[in-house]
């Protein structure tokens, strides 16, 4: 069957730039989509995270280069994967794309993500993102679209991902998606590893920024304790919120109260240390002046 997405005279995807050289098209696509991805987060403004949203992401990224941007593919596709010894993933048939994508997205929306510990959340999220990717809704650009959706979904549900980690390891991410989608031979560990690392990095980055903005030092133990606090309360906290908890410590049960005290004590110790250092500096300056 002829692929209607390709030019008649060369096996290159039809594109708005009318480039018929595969290497030149790949370079142009990389440059164009890089710019488009810089503004992709503006889409995440409260819309339903459904299949229409997935299509909107694809359209935004590829609308300047491909005429099929945002439109589900109309043919079945096969891609030889080196990590599978040249075999292909069994992607959804065109007639089943929307149904299969909707099934994954509906399931994702039902999960209480914040109630899961990091390991379980990462594993469940990886499994669902791999299933969405396996649908392969579009003729081209599925990995970028799926991972962008993953970041937007995670951000909306309160467990942001470190997008830079995915960008810097794009080949690993795609191969991990392939391995996680290989039917009865699927292996989730590679995707789960980078997904969990991304969750960790994003949360730690937020915590470090909060600590620094409040004038404290983000020591390893303080960051670790704030991560534990976030997990128990199922939300990310500012330093101001933690101080508020400490002032009203009697409103919490014993377990949460002890955790709040433990985190607050780290801040108190730093404040005491800072006062001591300022006092010693003042004495030193007075001695020098004499």
C-alpha positions in Angstrom: 0.0 0.0 0.0 1.3 3.4 -1.0 2.0 5.8 2.0 0.0 8.9 1.3 2.2 10.9 3.7 5.2 10.5 1.4 6.1 12.3 -1.8 5.4 10.2 -4.9 9.0 10.4 -6.2 11.0 10.2 -2.9 10.4 8.4 0.4 10.3 11.6 2.4 7.3 13.0 4.4 5.4 15.7 2.6 6.1 19.0 4.3 5.3 22.7 4.0 8.9 23.5 3.2 8.8 21.1 0.2 12.1 19.6 1.3 12.7 16.3 -0.5 16.0 15.4 1.1 15.5 13.3 4.3 18.6 14.6 6.1 17.7 18.3 5.3 14.1 17.7 6.4 15.3 16.1 9.7 17.5 19.2 10.4 14.8 21.6 9.5 12.3 19.7 11.7 14.7 19.8 14.6 15.2 23.5 14.4 11.5 24.3 14.0 10.2 22.1 16.7 12.9 23.3 19.1 11.5 26.8 18.8 7.9 25.6 19.0 8.6 23.6 22.2 9.8 26.8 23.9 6.2 28.0 24.0 4.4 24.7 24.4 3.7 25.2 28.1 1.2 28.0 27.3 -1.2 25.3 26.2 -1.4 24.0 29.7 -4.0 26.4 30.9 -6.8 24.3 32.4 -8.1 22.4 29.4 -9.3 18.9 29.8 -6.3 16.5 29.4 -8.1 14.4 26.8 -7.3 13.2 23.3 -8.1 16.6 21.9 -5.4 18.1 24.1 -2.9 15.5 22.8 -3.8 16.6 19.2 -3.4 20.2 20.2 0.1 19.5 21.5 1.0 17.8 18.2 -0.5 20.6 16.1 1.5 23.3 18.1 4.8 21.5 17.7 4.5 20.5 14.0 2.1 22.9 12.4 4.9 24.9 10.7 6.3 21.9 9.0 3.7 19.1 8.4 0.3 19.5 6.9 -1.0 16.6 9.0 -0.1 18.3 12.3 -2.8 17.6 14.9 -4.5 15.0 12.8 -4.4 11.2 13.7 -2.8 9.0 11.1 -4.9 7.2 8.6 -2.6 4.3 7.8 -1.0 1.5 9.8 2.7 2.0 10.4 5.7 -0.2 11.1 9.1 1.0 12.4 12.1 -1.3 12.6 13.6 -0.8 16.1 17.3 -1.5 16.7 16.6 -2.3 20.4 14.2 -5.0 19.3 16.5 -6.5 16.7 14.7 -4.8 13.9 11.2 -5.8 15.0 8.4 -3.2 15.2 6.0 -2.3 18.0 2.4 -3.2 17.4 0.8 0.2 17.1 -2.9 0.9 17.2 -4.8 0.5 14.0 -6.1 3.8 12.6 -9.7 2.9 13.4 -8.8 2.3 17.0 -6.5 5.3 17.7 -9.0 7.5 19.4 -10.6 4.7 21.4 -7.3 3.3 22.7 -6.0 6.8 23.5 -9.2 7.7 25.4 -9.0 4.4 27.3 -5.5 5.3 28.6 -6.3 8.9 29.3 -9.5 8.0 31.2 -7.6 5.5 33.3 -4.9 8.1 34.1 -7.5 10.7 35.2 -9.0 8.2 37.7 -5.7 7.5 39.6 -5.1 9.3 42.9 -1.5 10.2 42.0 -0.7 12.2 45.1 -1.6 9.3 47.3 1.1 7.1 45.7 4.7 7.0 47.0 7.3 8.0 44.5 8.2 4.5 43.4 4.6 3.5 42.8 3.7 6.8 41.1 6.7 6.5 38.8 5.9 2.9 37.9 2.2 3.6 37.3 2.9 6.8 35.3 5.5 5.0 33.2 3.1 2.2 32.4 0.4 4.6 31.3 2.7 6.9 29.3 4.1 3.9 27.5 0.6 2.8 26.6 -0.3 6.2 25.3 2.9 6.3 23.2 2.1 2.8 21.8 -1.1 4.1 20.3 1.2 6.2 18.1 -1.6 8.5 17.1 0.3 10.5 14.5 2.3 9.7 11.4 5.4 11.4 12.9 6.3 13.2 16.1 4.7 10.8 18.6 7.5 10.7 21.2 7.8 14.5 21.5 4.0 14.8 21.7 3.7 12.0 24.3 6.5 13.3 26.5 5.2 16.8 26.3 1.8 15.6 27.4 3.4 13.6 30.2 5.0 16.8 31.6 1.8 18.7 31.3 -0.2 16.0 33.0 2.3 15.6 35.8 2.4 19.3 36.4 -1.4 19.5 36.5 -1.6 16.6 39.0 1.0 18.0 41.4 4.2 16.0 40.6 6.1 18.0 38.0 8.9 16.4 35.9 12.3 17.6 35.1 11.9 18.2 31.3 15.6 19.0 30.8 16.4 15.4 31.7 14.2 14.1 28.9 15.7 16.6 26.4 19.2 15.7 27.2 18.5 11.9 27.0 16.0 11.9 24.1 17.4 8.7 22.5 17.3 6.9 25.8 13.7 8.0 26.3 12.5 6.7 22.9 14.3 3.4 23.4 12.8 3.1 26.9 9.3 3.7 25.4 10.0 1.0 22.8 11.1 -1.5 25.5 8.1 -0.7 27.6 5.7 -1.3 24.7 7.0 -4.6 23.4 3.9 -6.7 24.2 4.6 -9.8 26.3 8.3 -9.0 26.3 7.8 -5.4 27.5 10.4 -4.1 30.1 9.4 -1.1 32.1 12.5 -0.6 34.1 14.3 1.7 31.7 11.4 4.1 31.4 10.6 3.9 35.1 14.3 4.8 35.9 14.3 8.0 34.0 10.8 8.9 35.0 11.6 8.4 38.7 14.8 10.5 38.3 12.8 13.2 36.6 10.3 13.3 39.5 13.0 13.4 42.0 15.0 16.2 40.3 11.9 18.4 39.8 10.8 18.1 43.4 14.3 18.7 44.8 14.7 21.7 42.5 11.4 23.2 43.8 12.5 22.5 47.4 15.9 24.0 47.0 14.4 27.2 45.4 12.0 27.5 48.3 14.7 27.1 50.9 17.0 29.6 49.2 14.2 32.2 48.6 13.5 32.1 52.3 17.2 32.8 53.1 18.3 29.4 54.3 20.8 26.8 53.1 19.4 23.7 51.3 21.4 21.1 53.2 20.9 17.5 52.1 19.1 16.6 55.4 16.8 19.6 55.1 15.9 18.7 51.5 15.3 15.1 52.5 13.0 16.0 55.4 11.0 18.5 53.2 10.5 15.7 50.6 9.2 13.4 53.4 6.9 16.2 54.6 5.6 16.7 51.1 4.9 13.0 50.7 3.0 12.7 54.0 0.9 15.8 53.3 0.6 15.0 49.6 1.6 18.5 48.5 4.6 20.7 47.9 5.3 23.2 50.6 6.8 26.6 50.9 8.9 27.5 53.9 6.2 29.9 55.0 3.6 27.1 55.1 5.9 25.0 57.2 6.4 27.8 59.7 2.6 28.2 59.8 2.3 24.5 60.6 4.8 24.8 63.4 2.9 27.7 65.0 -0.2 25.6 65.0 1.5 22.3 65.8 -1.3 21.2 68.2 -3.7 20.9 65.2 -1.8 17.9 63.8 -1.7 14.3 64.9 1.5 12.9 66.5 3.1 11.6 63.3 2.6 14.8 61.4 3.5 16.9 64.4 6.8 15.1 64.9 7.6 15.5 61.2 6.8 19.2 61.3 9.0 19.7 64.4 11.8 17.8 62.7 11.8 20.1 59.6 11.2 23.2 61.6 14.2 22.4 63.9 16.5 22.4 60.8 15.4 26.0 60.1 15.7 27.0 63.7 19.2 25.5 63.9 20.3 27.5 60.8 18.8 30.7 62.3 20.8 30.1 65.5 23.9 29.4 63.6 23.5 32.5 61.5 23.0 34.7 64.6 26.2 33.2 66.1 28.1 33.9 63.0 26.8 37.5 62.8 27.7 38.0 66.5 31.2 36.7 66.0 31.6 38.8 63.0 30.5 41.9 64.9 33.0 41.1 67.7 35.8 40.6 65.0 34.9 43.9 63.3 35.0 45.8 66.7 38.4 44.3 67.5 39.7 45.4 64.1 38.4 48.9 64.5 40.2 49.3 67.8 
